Amino acid sequence: MKNEFERFKLEKFGIFVILFEILGAFGLFVGLIFTPILLVSSGGLAVLMLLGLITRIKLKDSLFASSPAMAYMVLNAYILYLGCNQ
């Protein structure tokens, strides 16, 4: 993962991205009990994955390399959508 951030020229953001991913994952678990935390966590992770997808598109990565970011973005956006419609 460190090599990827170096390739993206985003080394200074690496620790923040890792921290946000861990907090988001923890928030999804806690959000099973407290819906507002679920909404913030899924929304934050969806935005994080959108930014990752944009970065991969700018670097002209393949669809295969970009697909995990796209899949996690869609999944978190769907979780956010379901949470907002309860």
HUWO-V382148 format. One record per pair of residues at least 4 apart in sequence whose C-alpha atoms are under 6 Angstrom apart, sorted by the first residue. I is the first residue (numbers start at 1). J is the second residue. If there is no record, write none. Layout:
# HUWO-V382148
{{I;J} {I;J}}
This chain:
# HUWO-V382148
{{5;9} {5;10} {5;11} {6;11} {20;24} {23;27} {24;41} {27;31} {27;37} {27;41} {28;38} {28;41} {31;35} {31;37} {31;38} {38;42} {39;43} {39;80} {40;44} {42;46} {42;76} {42;80} {43;80} {46;73} {46;76} {46;77} {49;69} {49;73} {53;69} {56;61} {63;67} {67;71} {69;73}}
